Amino acid sequence: MKEYSSATADSAHLLCDRHPADAVAFTFVGSDLTHRDLTFGDITERSRRYATVLRGMGVAQGDRVPVMMGKRPELIITLVALWRLGAVHVPLFTAFASGAVELRVHGSAARLVITESAHRQKFSDLQDVKILDVDELDDAAGTCASNSDSVAIGGEGTLVQLYTSGTTGKPKGVPVPLRALASFRCYLTFSLDVQETDVYWNAADPGWAYGLYYSIIAPMAAGRRSLVFEGGFTPESTFEVMNAFGVTNFAGAPTMYRSMRKSASDIDLSLRRASSAGEPLTPEVQGWATTQLGCEIRDHYGQTELGMVICAHWHPDIARTPKEGSMGRPLPGYTAGIVDGQIAINVEQSPLLWFSGYHNAPEKTAERFTADRSWYLTGDTGREDTDGNFYFSARDDDVILAAGYRIGPFDVESVLVTHADVAEVAVVGRPDPDGIRGEVVEAFVVLDAAAVPDEGLARELQELVRDKYSKHAYPRTVHFVDSLPKTPSGKIQRFLLRNGSRD
């Protein structure tokens, strides 16, 4: 893995050019299940031409270039072209509206944005920023010479500047150095156990960390084929792709698995590996997966700032039978612990740790480390058992302090979601109107279509928590809502519920 830390490390070479030209890097699957392969040779040849055009437009080493594009081959070509020039990719999720776009474009001081016609109007209010349509880029590249040179940015050079999802406030810029590839490959190998013979599909969107890191960057670094579904997520289309292409190794968000469980009862798959990241999985989803997917789902934990770091690993050399509720043990190359109640990463003892600070935000960076910078603080509360297994409780901001108790919302949510009428739920702490308990537990519940939201059902849900979890943690108020506020990547924004907003 030292190749990624070298002062002469070249991202285009490490991610693309060194692999056999005829090896398939990506298989793009359309909504109608038609597919087309993109080889490493295709990427090399086309990205060199793209790089010629972009260099002629003034793109140079260190420039931040936001990209908003659907899941199509030109996305990959564009990214590699930028990396050839030593430029920095700034991901823009396609569901972003203009406000989220402007925050990232201005925050990165970008002078050029690359997009496609479907999203061009989102950039119409930007001043002094050139908007380049990828189809125009592709046309220009078809008639120009190939740029065979590539810039060696070194292990400390920035490859990507990704922004946090905003679950607890304003998104922050996270510079991802080239040396992070060592961590990404380690996760692909040990936690996901992606083998050469696997049909690997990480269904997360590449506009966000998990999809970008592990459906694009890590497979390219390892020379493994990655499946990319061009359509939007539905449980039905997910099952169709799995069956049609014989997917053996699947990774996705908990919301995907929950939707899949709710939508089908007669699915019979034979996955070799199934993995989840984003939020903890609830027990009933695990039980369903074992019988319907052909294997258990293993929970993995990480952050935009870290990649994945604590996992129920799949690789047989380090795999252990997961303990219920645990997200596993640290990835090789990381040492974790509990510091002031938070899950934390030991900086000195974690050679794969790559985060050093947020872009132009020293105060926010300082919050992420202990005063002596010996520990990275995740902001997530949890615990470690005597066998070294870690258990997630809540975002530190989400912990509910009620009558002297620290209540993790996930624990309460895990009980409520077992009710047959509940589709989704989010639990938060709100100030106690009586001023006695400090905070009280409140639940925001999305019901299945056939359920009737009434006082009887609310009492039923309260009693469920009393009986199955704890009397001190039952929700004093149950709100029935049509939907929960989420980030575009699907994470629940509990801070909006705490602040009284449900939109």
Stockholm file with secondary structure:
# STOCKHOLM 1.0

chainA/1-503         MKEYSSATADSAHLLCDRHPADAVAFTFVGSDLTHRDLTFGDITERSRRYATVLRGMGVAQGDRVPVMMGKRPELIITLVALWRLGAVHVPLFTAFASGAVELRVHGSAARLVITESAHRQKFSDLQDVKILDVDELDDAAGTCASNSDSVAIGGEGTLVQLYTSGTTGKPKGVPVPLRALASFRCYLTFSLDVQETDVYWNAADPGWAYGLYYSIIAPMAAGRRSLVFEGGFTPESTFEVMNAFGVTNFAGAPTMYRSMRKSASDIDLSLRRASSAGEPLTPEVQGWATTQLGCEIRDHYGQTELGMVICAHWHPDIARTPKEGSMGRPLPGYTAGIVDGQIAINVEQSPLLWFSGYHNAPEKTAERFTADRSWYLTGDTGREDTDGNFYFSARDDDVILAAGYRIGPFDVESVLVTHADVAEVAVVGRPDPDGIRGEVVEAFVVLDAAAVPDEGLARELQELVRDKYSKHAYPRTVHFVDSLPKTPSGKIQRFLLRNGSRD
#=GR chainA/1-503 SS CGGGTSTTCCHHIIIIITSCTTSEEEEEECTTSCEEEEEHHHHHHHHHHHHHHHHHTTCCTTCEEEECCCSSHHHHHHHHHHHHTTCEEEECCTTCCHHHHHHHHHHTTCSEEEECGGGGGGGTTCSSCEEEEHHHHHHHHTTSCCCCCCCCCCTTSEEEEEECCCSSSSCCEEEEETTHHHHHHHIIIIISCCCTTCCEEECSCTTSHHHIIIIIIHHHHHTCCEEEECSCCCHHHHHHHHHHHTCCEEEECHHHHHHHHHHCSSCCCCCSEEEEESSCCCHHHHHHHHHHTSSCCEEEEEETTTEEEEECCCSTTTCCCCCTTCCBEECTTCCEEEETTEEEEESTTCTTCCCCCCTTCHHHHHHTBCTTSCEEEEEEEEEECTTSCEEEEEETTTCEEETTEEECHHHHHHHHTTSTTEEEEEEEEEECTTSSSBEEEEEEEEECTTCCCSHHHHHHHHHHHHHHTCGGGSCSEEEECSCCCBCTTSCBCHHHHHTTCCC
#=GC SS_cons         CGGGTSTTCCHHIIIIITSCTTSEEEEEECTTSCEEEEEHHHHHHHHHHHHHHHHHTTCCTTCEEEECCCSSHHHHHHHHHHHHTTCEEEECCTTCCHHHHHHHHHHTTCSEEEECGGGGGGGTTCSSCEEEEHHHHHHHHTTSCCCCCCCCCCTTSEEEEEECCCSSSSCCEEEEETTHHHHHHHIIIIISCCCTTCCEEECSCTTSHHHIIIIIIHHHHHTCCEEEECSCCCHHHHHHHHHHHTCCEEEECHHHHHHHHHHCSSCCCCCSEEEEESSCCCHHHHHHHHHHTSSCCEEEEEETTTEEEEECCCSTTTCCCCCTTCCBEECTTCCEEEETTEEEEESTTCTTCCCCCCTTCHHHHHHTBCTTSCEEEEEEEEEECTTSCEEEEEETTTCEEETTEEECHHHHHHHHTTSTTEEEEEEEEEECTTSSSBEEEEEEEEECTTCCCSHHHHHHHHHHHHHHTCGGGSCSEEEECSCCCBCTTSCBCHHHHHTTCCC
//
